[in-house]
Amino acid sequence: MRVRLSYSVETEDIIEEVKRLLNIAENKLLNQTAILKRSHDDLSEEDLLRVIKQIDLTRQELSRYDQTLEDCFSILQGYNRYLEQPEQELPNEQQSEDG
């Protein structure tokens, strides 16, 4: 079961956070690719069930990586929108200046 987590980072840390998420996903994907390659290299009638299982596990992992990529995509889209909007004074900043 997947759940959506939400947390905040400073705007200046967004790029580094996305890089961290992508790096984790990339390392897991590279590991999964190596496992799949070994299964491919070992494919024989004797190992057929093991290879079938490994292919299915790889498909499931790819789905997880796709979700991570989608999260990174959404984060970067939101950050890009933030960067493109004209600089506006936030209500909290205005209240602190008035008070």
C-alpha positions in Angstrom: 0.0 0.0 0.0 1.3 3.4 -0.9 0.7 6.6 1.0 1.5 10.1 0.0 3.9 11.9 2.3 4.2 15.6 2.5 7.1 17.6 4.0 8.6 21.0 3.5 12.0 22.3 2.6 13.4 25.8 2.1 13.0 27.0 -1.5 16.8 27.1 -1.9 17.0 23.4 -1.0 14.4 22.2 -3.5 16.9 21.3 -6.3 19.2 19.4 -3.9 16.2 17.5 -2.4 15.1 16.5 -5.9 18.6 15.5 -6.8 18.7 13.3 -3.6 15.4 11.6 -4.5 16.6 11.0 -8.1 19.9 9.6 -6.9 18.2 7.1 -4.6 15.8 6.0 -7.5 18.7 5.8 -9.9 20.8 3.6 -7.6 17.9 1.3 -7.0 17.1 1.1 -10.7 20.7 0.3 -11.5 20.7 -2.5 -8.9 17.4 -3.8 -10.3 18.8 -3.7 -13.9 21.9 -5.7 -12.8 19.6 -8.3 -11.2 17.5 -8.5 -14.3 20.6 -8.8 -16.5 21.8 -11.8 -14.4 18.4 -13.4 -14.8 18.5 -12.8 -18.5 22.0 -14.3 -18.7 21.0 -17.3 -16.7 17.8 -18.0 -18.6 17.3 -21.7 -19.1 14.5 -24.1 -18.7 15.8 -25.1 -15.3 15.7 -21.4 -14.1 12.5 -20.5 -15.9 10.3 -20.0 -12.7 13.1 -17.9 -11.0 13.4 -15.7 -14.1 9.6 -15.3 -14.4 9.5 -14.2 -10.7 12.4 -11.8 -11.3 10.8 -10.2 -14.3 7.6 -9.6 -12.3 9.6 -8.1 -9.4 11.4 -5.8 -11.9 8.0 -4.7 -13.3 6.8 -3.8 -9.8 10.0 -1.9 -9.0 9.7 0.0 -12.2 6.3 1.1 -11.1 7.8 2.4 -7.9 10.5 4.3 -9.8 7.9 5.8 -12.0 6.1 7.1 -9.0 9.3 8.7 -7.7 9.9 10.3 -11.1 6.3 11.6 -11.1 6.9 13.1 -7.6 10.1 14.8 -8.8 8.4 16.0 -11.9 5.6 17.6 -9.9 8.0 19.2 -7.4 10.0 20.7 -10.2 6.9 22.0 -12.0 5.7 23.7 -8.9 9.1 25.1 -8.2 9.3 26.4 -11.8 5.9 28.1 -11.4 7.1 29.7 -8.2 10.2 31.0 -9.9 8.2 32.4 -12.8 5.6 34.3 -10.8 6.3 38.0 -10.1 7.7 38.5 -6.7 4.9 39.2 -4.4 4.8 40.3 -0.8 3.4 37.6 1.4 0.6 38.6 3.9 2.6 37.5 6.9 5.5 39.7 5.9 3.1 42.7 5.4 1.6 42.1 8.9 4.9 42.0 10.6 6.0 45.3 9.0 2.7 46.9 10.0 2.8 45.6 13.6 
